[in-house]
Amino acid sequence: MKSVRRKKYLLTNVIPVLLGDQANIIQDHSADVVYALDMFHQVDDPAGFLADIHRIIKP
C-alpha cells in the first residue's frame, strides 16, 4: 500500500519507516520531516521517542 501511494503521487524521496525498537537504523540528522500522527499516547518512553526524533531530524 505504501509503495502504491509513493508511485501514485510520484514521491521518490519519501521513505516510510516504523521506528519502534529500530530507531537506531536511521542515521543522525538525516530526516527533513518526521510525521507521527495519533500515536504519542501509545509510546512507552515518550522522552526517548522525542530524543530519537531530535537525533534524526536535520538541524
C-alpha positions in Angstrom: 0.0 0.0 0.0 2.8 2.4 0.8 4.6 1.7 -2.4 1.3 2.3 -4.3 0.9 5.7 -2.8 4.5 6.6 -3.5 4.1 5.7 -7.1 0.7 7.4 -7.4 1.9 10.7 -6.0 5.4 10.4 -7.5 7.1 10.6 -4.1 10.6 9.4 -4.9 12.2 11.0 -1.8 9.8 9.6 0.8 10.7 6.5 2.8 8.1 5.4 5.3 9.7 3.9 8.5 8.2 2.4 11.6 10.5 3.4 14.4 9.5 1.1 17.3 12.6 -0.6 18.6 14.5 0.1 15.4 15.1 3.9 15.7 18.9 3.3 15.6 18.6 2.3 11.9 18.1 5.9 10.9 21.2 8.0 10.6 21.6 11.1 12.7 20.4 14.3 11.1 19.1 12.5 8.0 15.4 13.4 8.1 13.8 16.7 6.9 10.4 15.8 8.5 9.1 13.3 11.0 5.4 12.7 10.7 3.8 11.0 13.7 0.1 11.1 13.8 -2.2 9.9 16.6 0.3 7.6 18.2 2.1 9.5 21.0 -0.3 8.1 23.7 0.9 4.6 22.8 4.7 5.3 23.2 6.2 3.5 26.2 9.0 6.0 26.5 7.9 9.5 25.4 11.1 11.2 26.3 13.1 8.6 24.5 10.9 8.9 21.4 11.3 12.6 21.3 15.1 12.2 21.8 15.2 9.9 18.8 13.2 12.4 16.7 15.6 15.2 17.8 18.6 12.9 16.8 17.4 12.0 13.3 15.9 15.4 12.2 18.2 17.8 10.4 19.3 20.9 12.3 
